[in-house]
Amino acid sequence: MLKTKIAVLVSGGGTNLQALIDAQRIGKIKSGEIALVLSSNPTAFALSRAKNAGIPTVTVARKKCKDSAEFEEKIIKALDKYGAEIIVLAGFMSILSADFTKKYENRIINVHPSLIPAFCGKGFYGLAVHEAALSYGVKVTGATVHFVNEIPDGGKIISQKAIKVNKDDTPESLQKRVMRMCEWKILPEACEKVCADIAKSKPDEKQNTRKGK
C-alpha cells in the first residue's frame, strides 16, 4: 500500500512534531510518512528537529508576505511540490482561510489542548487554555484532535483523551501533563488513522504495475 504523504505545519518548538517523528520511527505511524515540515517562523526549533530526522523543510514567513493570500499561496505551492496529502497543524500560529481549508477538506488535522467544545476557539491557545481551565475549576481536561475547517477549533472531532486536574496544578504544570499524556499520544494515533483511510482510497500499486505491463 502506498504511504500517505504528510506535511506538518509548525511555528515554534515542535514538541508535537517530535511526537510524530518518534511515532513514525517506531512504526506507530505506518500508513504515512512525513514528507515536509513547513514553518511560518524561520527561527523555529521545529525546523532543527525536522533536519535532524532528515525531513525536508520549507519556511514561509508570514511577515514577509504582503497579505494572507500570498502567504497561503506560497504554502500551497510547497505542499504541491512535496505531494502532501494530509496536513497536520502542530503549533502552527496562523489561522487559515475558509478557501484554504475548503481546498483541503478533511485533509487538515489539528491538536488542541482541551476537551472541545470547552476552552476552544479564537484566543484559546497555549497557556491561555490551561489558565481558563483552572480558573473555571474543571476537574477533568485533556486534548482533542479534530479536522480543521473555517471555524477555529470547529471541525469534526477525530479523537480525545482526558486526564484529571490536580489540586496543585499550575497552568504550566497542566500544560506539560496534557502534552505528555494526551497530545503526544492521540495526535500520532489520529494521524495514522487518517493516513490509513487516505491510503486505502488510492489505486492498488501492484494492480497499476500489472496494467502498465
N, CA, C and O of each residue as an XYZ file, in Angstrom:
852
protein
N       0.837     -1.187      0.000
C       0.000      0.000      0.000
C       0.880      1.247      0.000
O       1.832      1.351      0.773
N       0.545      2.192     -0.881
C       1.299      3.429     -0.947
C       1.083      4.256      0.310
O      -0.044      4.384      0.788
N       2.157      4.814      0.844
C       2.048      5.616      2.059
C       1.512      7.015      1.731
O       1.773      7.576      0.667
N       0.763      7.543      2.682
C       0.210      8.888      2.556
C       1.278      9.903      2.939
O       1.929      9.767      3.975
N       1.456     10.921      2.103
C       2.480     11.932      2.372
C       1.928     13.009      3.310
O       0.887     13.616      3.058
N       2.668     13.217      4.398
C       2.251     14.130      5.457
C       3.075     15.413      5.405
O       4.298     15.371      5.274
N       2.388     16.560      5.510
C       3.065     17.844      5.711
C       2.709     18.333      7.106
O       1.532     18.399      7.462
N       3.715     18.673      7.892
C       3.483     19.181      9.247
C       3.789     20.676      9.251
O       4.892     21.093      8.899
N       2.803     21.475      9.653
C       2.968     22.927      9.701
C       3.244     23.357     11.142
O       2.510     22.994     12.061
N       4.306     24.129     11.323
C       4.790     24.485     12.659
C       5.112     25.978     12.736
O       5.184     26.675     11.724
N       5.303     26.439     13.968
C       5.745     27.823     14.179
C       6.731     27.962     15.322
O       7.405     28.985     15.443
N       6.822     26.925     16.174
C       7.640     27.063     17.382
C       8.563     25.904     17.654
O       9.307     25.461     16.779
N       8.506     25.407     18.903
C       9.462     24.400     19.355
C       9.323     23.035     18.719
O      10.308     22.310     18.582
N       8.115     22.677     18.329
C       7.933     21.422     17.605
C       7.842     20.173     18.462
O       8.259     19.101     18.023
N       7.303     20.283     19.687
C       7.190     19.084     20.520
C       6.201     18.081     19.921
O       6.435     16.873     19.969
N       5.113     18.573     19.365
C       4.163     17.665     18.717
C       4.739     17.088     17.426
O       4.459     15.942     17.076
N       5.536     17.876     16.724
C       6.245     17.347     15.562
C       7.153     16.199     15.986
O       7.209     15.169     15.316
N       7.862     16.375     17.096
C       8.763     15.321     17.573
C       7.984     14.054     17.907
O       8.457     12.945     17.660
N       6.788     14.223     18.470
C       5.945     13.059     18.765
C       5.589     12.310     17.484
O       5.541     11.080     17.472
N       5.341     13.046     16.416
C       5.033     12.431     15.120
C       6.266     11.734     14.527
O       6.171     10.630     13.990
N       7.407     12.393     14.633
C       8.659     11.805     14.128
C       8.964     10.509     14.870
O       9.321      9.505     14.254
N       8.823     10.533     16.198
C       9.090      9.337     17.011
C       8.102      8.220     16.681
O       8.479      7.050     16.604
N       6.831      8.591     16.485
C       5.805      7.593     16.163
C       6.079      6.949     14.809
O       5.858      5.751     14.629
N       6.552      7.734     13.872
C       6.901      7.185     12.554
C       8.100      6.244     12.673
O       8.141      5.186     12.046
N       9.070      6.650     13.486
C      10.299      5.859     13.628
C      10.026      4.486     14.224
O      10.639      3.502     13.810
N       9.110      4.403     15.196
C       8.852      3.122     15.859
C       7.675      2.356     15.239
O       7.284      1.298     15.732
N       7.122      2.899     14.162
C       6.087      2.167     13.440
C       4.663      2.407     13.882
O       3.752      1.708     13.438
N       4.451      3.389     14.754
C       3.072      3.713     15.138
C       2.360      4.451     14.006
O       1.147      4.334     13.836
N       3.125      5.202     13.247
C       2.610      5.751     12.002
C       3.226      4.915     10.891
O       4.407      5.068     10.576
N       2.445      4.046     10.306
C       2.942      3.134      9.279
C       2.271      3.351      7.926
O       2.773      2.897      6.898
N       1.133      4.047      7.930
C       0.405      4.279      6.682
C       0.794      5.599      6.039
O       0.365      5.902      4.925
N       1.601      6.382      6.732
C       2.022      7.678      6.209
C       3.487      7.938      6.471
O       4.123      7.236      7.257
N       4.019      8.949      5.810
C       5.399      9.380      6.038
C       5.458     10.898      5.966
O       4.808     11.518      5.125
N       6.239     11.482      6.851
C       6.366     12.936      6.869
C       7.261     13.359      5.708
O       8.460     13.083      5.688
N       6.640     14.038      4.742
C       7.360     14.424      3.531
C       7.847     15.866      3.591
O       8.723     16.261      2.821
N       7.282     16.652      4.503
C       7.626     18.066      4.578
C       7.292     18.629      5.945
O       6.255     18.301      6.522
N       8.170     19.479      6.464
C       7.864     20.317      7.621
C       7.955     21.762      7.155
O       9.003     22.212      6.692
N       6.854     22.476      7.282
C       6.793     23.873      6.830
C       6.575     24.772      8.040
O       5.674     24.545      8.847
N       7.414     25.793      8.150
C       7.338     26.698      9.290
C       7.022     28.120      8.851
O       7.512     28.595      7.826
N       6.190     28.790      9.649
C       5.908     30.208      9.411
C       6.932     31.095     10.101
O       6.905     32.319      9.975
N       7.841     30.450     10.837
C       8.857     31.167     11.611
C      10.243     30.607     11.249
O      10.520     29.435     11.504
N      11.099     31.428     10.665
C      12.406     30.931     10.225
C      13.328     30.485     11.352
O      14.291     29.760     11.106
N      13.047     30.911     12.601
C      13.901     30.522     13.725
C      13.271     29.426     14.588
O      13.786     29.120     15.664
N      12.186     28.844     14.138
C      11.506     27.809     14.921
C      12.421     26.608     15.150
O      13.060     26.125     14.215
N      12.484     26.129     16.386
C      13.321     24.968     16.698
C      12.783     23.715     16.019
O      13.516     22.746     15.822
N      11.513     23.738     15.665
C      10.914     22.604     14.951
C      11.671     22.300     13.657
O      11.743     21.146     13.235
N      12.230     23.324     13.035
C      12.999     23.114     11.798
C      14.247     22.273     12.079
O      14.626     21.431     11.264
N      14.877     22.498     13.216
C      16.050     21.700     13.592
C      15.650     20.252     13.854
O      16.380     19.331     13.487
N      14.498     20.046     14.485
C      14.013     18.686     14.721
C      13.809     17.955     13.392
O      14.170     16.788     13.247
N      13.230     18.660     12.439
C      12.982     18.058     11.124
C      14.296     17.722     10.423
O      14.453     16.627      9.884
N      15.219     18.648     10.433
C      16.507     18.428      9.763
C      17.266     17.268     10.403
O      17.900     16.476      9.705
N      17.201     17.168     11.732
C      17.861     16.058     12.432
C      17.259     14.704     12.041
O      17.927     13.672     12.104
N      15.994     14.729     11.640
C      15.315     13.495     11.230
C      15.389     13.268      9.719
O      14.832     12.301      9.200
N      16.081     14.169      9.022
C      16.237     14.013      7.582
C      14.990     14.356      6.788
O      14.793     13.845      5.685
N      14.144     15.221      7.340
C      12.892     15.595      6.675
C      13.069     16.956      6.002
O      13.579     17.887      6.626
N      12.656     17.085      4.736
C      12.756     18.368      4.032
C      11.986     19.470      4.761
O      10.925     19.224      5.334
N      12.530     20.677      4.730
C      11.884     21.806      5.398
C      11.711     22.979      4.433
O      12.494     23.164      3.501
N      10.679     23.753      4.681
C      10.415     24.982      3.929
C       9.952     26.028      4.929
O       9.197     25.720      5.851
N      10.399     27.255      4.751
C       9.932     28.361      5.585
C       9.131     29.334      4.737
O       9.596     29.793      3.693
N       7.926     29.643      5.191
C       7.107     30.683      4.568
C       6.809     31.695      5.666
O       5.879     31.515      6.452
N       7.596     32.748      5.715
C       7.476     33.740      6.785
C       6.255     34.626      6.556
O       6.161     35.317      5.542
N       5.334     34.599      7.496
C       4.101     35.394      7.366
C       4.422     36.875      7.246
O       3.768     37.593      6.490
N       5.418     37.335      7.983
C       5.744     38.757      7.999
C       6.308     39.254      6.670
O       6.278     40.451      6.384
N       6.818     38.331      5.863
C       7.404     38.724      4.581
C       6.391     38.666      3.435
O       6.729     38.960      2.288
N       5.161     38.290      3.744
C       4.107     38.240      2.736
C       3.237     39.494      2.857
O       2.979     39.974      3.961
N       2.795     40.011      1.730
C       2.022     41.255      1.753
C       0.642     41.068      2.374
O       0.081     41.999      2.951
N       0.103     39.860      2.252
C      -1.205     39.584      2.839
C      -1.372     38.077      3.031
O      -0.491     37.300      2.665
N      -2.505     37.666      3.605
C      -2.746     36.255      3.874
C      -2.877     35.441      2.590
O      -2.549     34.255      2.562
N      -3.355     36.082      1.535
C      -3.499     35.374      0.249
C      -2.141     34.934     -0.287
O      -1.987     33.803     -0.748
N      -1.160     35.828     -0.225
C       0.194     35.486     -0.679
C       0.804     34.418      0.229
O       1.467     33.493     -0.240
N       0.572     34.559      1.517
C       1.076     33.592      2.500
C       0.552     32.187      2.183
O       1.321     31.227      2.130
N      -0.739     32.079      1.979
C      -1.334     30.772      1.705
C      -0.956     30.250      0.320
O      -0.822     29.042      0.123
N      -0.788     31.145     -0.620
C      -0.373     30.740     -1.968
C       1.004     30.071     -1.927
O       1.240     29.071     -2.605
N       1.903     30.634     -1.127
C       3.247     30.059     -1.003
C       3.206     28.716     -0.279
O       3.961     27.803     -0.612
N       2.322     28.600      0.710
C       2.175     27.327      1.417
C       1.662     26.255      0.457
O       2.186     25.142      0.421
N       0.647     26.594     -0.309
C       0.065     25.638     -1.267
C       1.110     25.191     -2.286
O       1.162     24.017     -2.653
N       1.930     26.115     -2.736
C       2.989     25.786     -3.695
C       3.954     24.754     -3.109
O       4.359     23.814     -3.793
N       4.316     24.938     -1.838
C       5.219     23.987     -1.169
C       4.531     22.638     -0.968
O       5.146     21.592     -1.174
N       3.268     22.659     -0.570
C       2.530     21.410     -0.382
C       2.444     20.621     -1.679
O       2.603     19.400     -1.687
N       2.194     21.325     -2.771
C       2.111     20.667     -4.074
C       3.468     20.085     -4.491
O       3.541     18.981     -5.031
N       4.528     20.836     -4.235
C       5.870     20.384     -4.613
C       6.229     19.063     -3.941
O       6.861     18.199     -4.550
N       5.817     18.912     -2.672
C       6.177     17.707     -1.925
C       5.051     16.666     -1.899
O       5.135     15.660     -1.196
N       4.015     16.925     -2.667
C       2.942     15.942     -2.813
C       2.154     15.671     -1.547
O       1.676     14.556     -1.339
N       2.013     16.675     -0.701
C       1.326     16.479      0.583
C      -0.135     16.069      0.376
O      -0.860     16.666     -0.420
N      -0.541     15.039      1.110
C      -1.915     14.540      1.034
C      -2.682     14.779      2.326
O      -3.913     14.755      2.334
N      -1.968     15.007      3.406
C      -2.586     15.369      4.685
C      -1.711     16.430      5.330
O      -0.484     16.377      5.254
N      -2.366     17.396      5.969
C      -1.676     18.485      6.648
C      -1.938     18.365      8.142
O      -3.087     18.276      8.576
N      -0.870     18.361      8.920
C      -1.002     18.319     10.377
C      -0.532     19.657     10.938
O       0.616     20.056     10.742
N      -1.425     20.340     11.632
C      -1.053     21.593     12.286
C      -0.510     21.253     13.666
O      -1.237     20.744     14.520
N       0.767     21.537     13.880
C       1.426     21.179     15.140
C       2.055     22.439     15.731
O       3.259     22.666     15.612
N       1.214     23.249     16.369
C       1.695     24.526     16.895
C       1.869     25.553     15.805
O       2.771     26.388     15.875
N       1.017     25.506     14.794
C       1.063     26.476     13.689
C       0.235     27.689     14.098
O      -0.970     27.577     14.323
N       0.890     28.857     14.195
C       0.271     30.025     14.818
C      -0.382     30.984     13.828
O      -0.351     32.198     14.030
N      -0.962     30.459     12.778
C      -1.695     31.297     11.824
C      -3.045     30.658     11.537
O      -3.144     29.443     11.368
N      -4.077     31.479     11.485
C      -5.412     30.997     11.144
C      -5.514     30.887      9.634
O      -5.220     31.842      8.916
N      -5.928     29.732      9.154
C      -6.057     29.502      7.722
C      -7.435     29.925      7.230
O      -8.430     29.767      7.937
N      -7.487     30.460      6.025
C      -8.742     30.996      5.487
C      -9.728     29.889      5.136
O      -9.368     28.715      5.053
N     -10.972     30.289      4.933
C     -12.016     29.343      4.526
C     -11.689     28.731      3.164
O     -11.962     27.554      2.930
N     -11.112     29.517      2.279
C     -10.738     28.999      0.959
C      -9.681     27.913      1.081
O      -9.738     26.896      0.391
N      -8.720     28.137      1.964
C      -7.646     27.157      2.150
C      -8.194     25.873      2.757
O      -7.923     24.781      2.258
N      -8.964     26.001      3.833
C      -9.478     24.799      4.492
C     -10.442     24.033      3.590
O     -10.515     22.806      3.658
N     -11.179     24.751      2.748
C     -12.095     24.084      1.811
C     -11.312     23.300      0.767
O     -11.715     22.208      0.368
N     -10.191     23.865      0.329
C      -9.352     23.196     -0.669
C      -8.843     21.858     -0.142
O      -8.709     20.897     -0.899
N      -8.561     21.800      1.160
C      -8.031     20.575      1.782
C      -9.051     19.989      2.765
O      -8.691     19.567      3.864
N     -10.295     19.968      2.371
C     -11.367     19.487      3.241
C     -11.111     18.049      3.693
O     -10.833     17.168      2.879
N     -11.209     17.832      4.995
C     -10.950     16.521      5.609
C      -9.515     16.030      5.382
O      -9.236     14.834      5.460
N      -8.624     16.966      5.104
C      -7.211     16.625      4.922
C      -6.310     17.439      5.850
O      -5.087     17.320      5.779
N      -6.899     18.262      6.718
C      -6.128     19.046      7.691
C      -6.571     18.633      9.088
O      -7.763     18.640      9.394
N      -5.602     18.270      9.940
C      -5.947     17.950     11.324
C      -5.133     18.819     12.273
O      -4.037     19.276     11.947
N      -5.701     19.033     13.457
C      -5.062     19.882     14.458
C      -5.260     19.254     15.834
O      -6.268     18.592     16.083
N      -4.299     19.465     16.721
C      -4.465     19.037     18.106
C      -4.657     20.281     18.969
O      -3.896     21.244     18.878
N      -5.693     20.238     19.810
C      -5.999     21.372     20.681
C      -5.936     20.910     22.137
O      -6.436     19.832     22.456
N      -5.332     21.701     23.025
C      -5.100     21.257     24.406
C      -6.285     21.431     25.359
O      -6.134     21.941     26.469
N      -7.458     21.001     24.910
C      -8.619     20.946     25.794
C      -9.592     19.926     25.230
O      -9.407     19.421     24.123
N     -10.620     19.632     25.992
C     -11.666     18.738     25.516
C     -12.727     19.590     24.828
O     -13.666     20.068     25.465
N     -12.567     19.770     23.531
C     -13.519     20.563     22.754
C     -14.919     19.981     22.967
O     -15.080     18.763     22.894
N     -15.946     20.818     23.230
C     -16.018     22.257     22.960
C     -15.603     23.180     24.113
O     -15.884     24.377     24.059
N     -14.955     22.666     25.134
C     -14.509     23.531     26.228
C     -13.217     24.250     25.868
O     -12.314     23.656     25.279
N     -13.131     25.523     26.221
C     -11.892     26.309     26.118
C     -11.259     26.211     24.727
O     -10.093     25.844     24.580
N     -12.047     26.544     23.730
C     -11.544     26.497     22.354
C     -12.053     27.705     21.584
O     -12.856     28.491     22.089
N     -11.574     27.840     20.359
C     -11.976     28.964     19.528
C     -10.978     30.104     19.588
O      -9.863     29.943     20.084
N     -11.379     31.231     19.090
C     -10.489     32.386     18.979
C      -9.924     32.796     20.341
O     -10.666     32.966     21.308
N      -8.621     32.947     20.398
C      -7.947     33.395     21.617
C      -7.517     32.288     22.554
O      -6.743     32.521     23.482
N      -8.015     31.074     22.318
C      -7.648     29.955     23.181
C      -6.503     29.157     22.562
O      -6.714     28.287     21.717
N      -5.297     29.472     23.001
C      -4.110     28.729     22.562
C      -3.048     28.849     23.642
O      -3.081     29.762     24.467
N      -2.098     27.907     23.624
C      -1.009     27.958     24.586
C      -1.494     27.907     26.028
O      -2.455     27.208     26.349
N      -0.814     28.658     26.893
C      -1.138     28.661     28.320
C      -2.536     29.210     28.611
O      -3.126     28.883     29.641
N      -3.065     30.034     27.718
C      -4.380     30.630     27.936
C      -5.450     29.565     28.122
O      -6.392     29.755     28.890
N      -5.306     28.443     27.419
C      -6.272     27.349     27.536
C      -6.258     26.781     28.947
O      -7.312     26.570     29.546
N      -5.073     26.536     29.474
C      -4.933     25.910     30.790
C      -5.254     26.900     31.914
O      -5.769     26.508     32.961
N      -4.953     28.169     31.697
C      -5.333     29.193     32.663
C      -6.855     29.246     32.799
O      -7.387     29.357     33.903
N      -7.544     29.166     31.662
C      -9.004     29.203     31.669
C      -9.578     27.960     32.352
O     -10.542     28.056     33.110
N      -8.993     26.815     32.086
C      -9.473     25.571     32.684
C      -9.354     25.619     34.209
O     -10.278     25.232     34.923
N      -8.209     26.097     34.697
C      -8.004     26.182     36.143
C      -8.892     27.255     36.776
O      -9.417     27.071     37.874
N      -9.050     28.362     36.079
C      -9.894     29.439     36.586
C     -11.352     28.991     36.702
O     -12.063     29.386     37.626
N     -11.776     28.179     35.771
C     -13.156     27.696     35.762
C     -13.382     26.598     36.790
O     -14.511     26.342     37.211
N     -12.276     25.946     37.191
C     -12.371     24.919     38.220
C     -12.737     23.535     37.715
O     -13.284     22.729     38.468
N     -12.445     23.245     36.455
C     -12.780     21.916     35.932
C     -11.958     20.845     36.642
O     -10.834     21.099     37.074
N     -12.515     19.673     36.756
C     -11.839     18.548     37.400
C     -11.154     17.640     36.391
O     -10.284     16.841     36.740
N     -11.560     17.777     35.133
C     -11.000     16.952     34.050
C     -10.702     17.854     32.869
O     -11.489     18.743     32.543
N      -9.573     17.628     32.231
C      -9.235     18.330     30.999
C      -8.560     17.328     30.071
O      -8.610     16.124     30.323
N      -7.931     17.804     29.006
C      -7.288     16.862     28.089
C      -6.940     17.510     26.769
O      -6.603     18.693     26.714
N      -7.023     16.730     25.705
C      -6.691     17.230     24.373
C      -7.633     16.612     23.344
O      -8.223     15.555     23.565
N      -7.752     17.297     22.229
C      -8.630     16.882     21.137
C      -7.901     16.992     19.813
O      -7.226     17.988     19.552
N      -8.031     15.975     18.978
C      -7.575     16.072     17.588
C      -8.832     16.183     16.733
O      -9.771     15.399     16.874
N      -8.830     17.172     15.842
C     -10.022     17.413     15.031
C      -9.633     17.826     13.619
O      -8.523     18.296     13.373
N     -10.569     17.641     12.703
C     -10.377     18.178     11.360
C     -10.512     19.692     11.424
O     -11.218     20.227     12.278
N      -9.831     20.374     10.516
C      -9.825     21.836     10.506
C     -10.762     22.345      9.413
O     -10.698     21.913      8.262
N     -11.640     23.281      9.808
C     -12.468     23.975      8.824
C     -12.326     25.476      9.034
O     -11.374     25.931      9.668
N     -13.274     26.248      8.500
C     -13.141     27.704      8.550
C     -13.385     28.281      9.938
O     -13.093     29.453     10.178
N     -13.920     27.471     10.859
C     -14.183     27.933     12.225
C     -13.048     27.467     13.131
O     -12.781     26.266     13.180
N     -12.367     28.360     13.852
C     -11.283     27.931     14.742
C     -11.751     26.866     15.729
O     -12.679     27.079     16.510
N     -11.086     25.716     15.674
C     -11.395     24.559     16.530
C     -12.818     24.035     16.304
O     -13.403     23.413     17.191
N     -13.362     24.288     15.123
C     -14.761     23.947     14.868
C     -14.995     22.704     14.032
O     -16.145     22.344     13.781
N     -13.928     22.033     13.591
C     -14.095     20.864     12.733
C     -14.470     19.606     13.505
O     -14.423     19.575     14.735
N     -14.840     18.577     12.765
C     -15.271     17.310     13.353
C     -14.164     16.693     14.210
O     -13.000     16.654     13.812
N     -14.548     16.215     15.387
C     -13.589     15.602     16.310
C     -13.188     14.210     15.822
O     -14.036     13.410     15.427
N     -11.893     13.936     15.856
C     -11.358     12.619     15.490
C     -11.126     11.789     16.744
O     -11.531     10.629     16.812
N     -10.470     12.389     17.738
C     -10.213     11.664     18.984
C      -9.985     12.631     20.132
O      -9.631     13.792     19.931
N     -10.198     12.121     21.353
C      -9.957     12.900     22.559
C      -9.354     12.005     23.633
O      -9.548     10.789     23.636
N      -8.618     12.635     24.544
C      -8.092     11.918     25.705
C      -8.149     12.852     26.897
O      -7.788     14.025     26.800
N      -8.611     12.319     28.031
C      -8.807     13.144     29.225
C      -7.850     12.747     30.343
O      -7.414     11.599     30.432
N      -7.533     13.724     31.196
C      -6.784     13.474     32.437
C      -7.425     14.285     33.550
O      -8.136     15.258     33.295
N      -7.166     13.876     34.789
C      -7.675     14.617     35.939
C      -6.818     15.852     36.193
O      -5.609     15.844     35.962
N      -7.456     16.898     36.664
C      -6.741     18.107     37.062
C      -6.367     17.966     38.536
O      -7.226     17.687     39.372
N      -5.092     18.156     38.852
C      -4.620     18.053     40.236
C      -4.875     19.351     40.998
O      -4.911     20.429     40.406
N      -5.050     19.240     42.298
C      -5.331     20.412     43.129
C      -4.197     21.429     43.096
O      -4.427     22.634     43.208
N      -2.958     20.929     42.939
C      -1.810     21.829     42.954
C      -1.330     22.210     41.556
O      -0.237     22.756     41.409
N      -2.127     21.932     40.533
C      -1.724     22.257     39.167
C      -1.610     23.761     38.955
O      -2.412     24.545     39.463
N      -0.604     24.134     38.201
C      -0.462     25.494     37.674
C      -0.715     25.396     36.175
O      -0.719     24.290     35.633
N      -0.928     26.519     35.486
C      -1.085     26.440     34.033
C       0.097     25.731     33.372
O      -0.074     24.976     32.415
N       1.295     25.987     33.895
C       2.493     25.382     33.305
C       2.545     23.870     33.532
O       2.857     23.114     32.612
N       2.241     23.434     34.748
C       2.296     22.000     35.031
C       1.190     21.260     34.279
O       1.391     20.145     33.798
N       0.027     21.895     34.184
C      -1.089     21.270     33.466
C      -0.783     21.171     31.980
O      -1.086     20.165     31.338
N      -0.185     22.218     31.442
C       0.191     22.208     30.030
C       1.136     21.042     29.724
O       0.969     20.336     28.730
N       2.131     20.854     30.595
C       3.113     19.786     30.378
C       2.460     18.408     30.447
O       2.768     17.535     29.636
N       1.562     18.210     31.411
C       0.915     16.901     31.543
C      -0.049     16.621     30.392
O      -0.149     15.489     29.919
N      -0.754     17.658     29.945
C      -1.662     17.474     28.808
C      -0.871     17.120     27.549
O      -1.287     16.269     26.763
N       0.266     17.777     27.369
C       1.106     17.441     26.212
C       1.602     16.005     26.303
O       1.448     15.226     25.362
N       2.196     15.661     27.437
C       2.837     14.356     27.587
C       1.831     13.207     27.592
O       2.063     12.171     26.969
N       0.724     13.390     28.290
C      -0.224     12.295     28.493
C      -1.353     12.241     27.458
O      -2.015     11.217     27.290
N      -1.554     13.356     26.779
C      -2.677     13.418     25.826
C      -2.224     13.731     24.392
O      -2.361     12.900     23.494
N      -1.689     14.927     24.196
C      -1.369     15.377     22.837
C      -0.395     14.436     22.120
O      -0.614     14.064     20.967
N       0.681     14.057     22.816
C       1.706     13.248     22.168
C       1.248     11.820     21.891
O       1.906     11.083     21.158
N       0.129     11.438     22.474
C      -0.419     10.097     22.238
C      -1.476     10.111     21.135
O      -1.419      9.317     20.196
N      -2.452     11.035     21.262
C      -3.571     10.970     20.315
C      -3.261     11.601     18.959
O      -3.888     11.234     17.965
N      -2.312     12.538     18.886
C      -2.001     13.130     17.584
C      -1.409     12.100     16.626
O      -1.881     11.995     15.495
N      -0.383     11.327     17.037
C       0.119     10.288     16.124
C      -0.944      9.234     15.784
O      -1.016      8.768     14.647
N      -1.766      8.861     16.772
C      -2.811      7.863     16.526
C      -3.820      8.366     15.502
O      -4.205      7.633     14.592
N      -4.245      9.615     15.653
C      -5.202     10.198     14.714
C      -4.575     10.371     13.334
O      -5.230     10.160     12.313
N      -3.307     10.755     13.314
C      -2.594     10.914     12.046
C      -2.538      9.584     11.303
O      -2.770      9.533     10.095
N      -2.231      8.510     12.024
C      -2.185      7.183     11.408
C      -3.562      6.790     10.868
O      -3.666      6.250      9.767
N      -4.599      7.055     11.628
C      -5.959      6.711     11.197
C      -6.331      7.410      9.896
O      -6.831      6.778      8.966
N      -6.085      8.718      9.834
C      -6.430      9.481      8.635
C      -5.551      9.053      7.457
O      -6.036      8.925      6.333
N      -4.259      8.830      7.716
C      -3.352      8.374      6.663
C      -3.794      7.019      6.108
O      -3.755      6.794      4.899
N      -4.212      6.126      6.993
C      -4.659      4.802      6.569
C      -5.901      4.907      5.700
O      -6.021      4.209      4.693
N      -6.826      5.781      6.087
C      -8.051      5.971      5.302
C      -7.727      6.511      3.917
O      -8.321      6.083      2.927
N      -6.791      7.445      3.843
C      -6.392      8.005      2.545
C      -5.677      6.949      1.709
O      -5.930      6.818      0.512
N      -4.778      6.196      2.353
C      -4.013      5.163      1.634
C      -4.932      4.097      1.037
O      -4.705      3.621     -0.075
N      -5.971      3.729      1.786
C      -6.904      2.707      1.302
C      -7.670      3.171      0.078
O      -8.106      2.356     -0.736
N      -7.833      4.491     -0.054
C      -8.598      5.026     -1.180
C      -7.768      5.151     -2.453
O      -8.302      5.454     -3.521
N      -6.456      4.917     -2.336
C      -5.580      5.027     -3.509
C      -5.683      3.772     -4.376
O      -5.979      2.690     -3.868
N      -5.442      3.911     -5.677
C      -5.400      2.732     -6.546
C      -4.300      1.773     -6.083
O      -3.244      2.214     -5.628
N      -4.540      0.490     -6.194
C      -3.567     -0.518     -5.777
C      -2.306     -0.432     -6.633
O      -2.379     -0.451     -7.862
N      -1.132     -0.334     -5.965
C       0.143     -0.172     -6.669
C       0.450     -1.369     -7.553
O       0.889     -1.204     -8.691
N       0.221     -2.591     -7.031
C       0.524     -3.793     -7.810
C      -0.384     -3.898     -9.026
O       0.043     -4.306    -10.106
N      -1.656     -3.517     -8.830
C      -2.597     -3.581     -9.933
C      -2.197     -2.606    -11.029
O      -2.288     -2.918    -12.216
N      -1.752     -1.419    -10.619
C      -1.316     -0.421    -11.604
C      -0.076     -0.904    -12.342
O       0.077     -0.661    -13.539
N       0.822     -1.599    -11.613
C       2.049     -2.113    -12.246
C       1.705     -3.156    -13.301
O       2.272     -3.156    -14.394
N       0.770     -4.048    -12.967
C       0.346     -5.064    -13.935
C      -0.288     -4.432    -15.161
O      -0.052     -4.862    -16.290
N      -1.107     -3.393    -14.926
C      -1.749     -2.731    -16.032
C      -0.724     -2.027    -16.924
O      -0.877     -1.943    -18.143
N       0.329     -1.522    -16.265
C       1.383     -0.857    -17.020
C       2.110     -1.781    -17.946
O       2.579     -1.382    -19.012
N       2.204     -3.047    -17.524
C       2.851     -4.025    -18.375
C       1.978     -4.378    -19.577
O       2.373     -5.197    -20.408
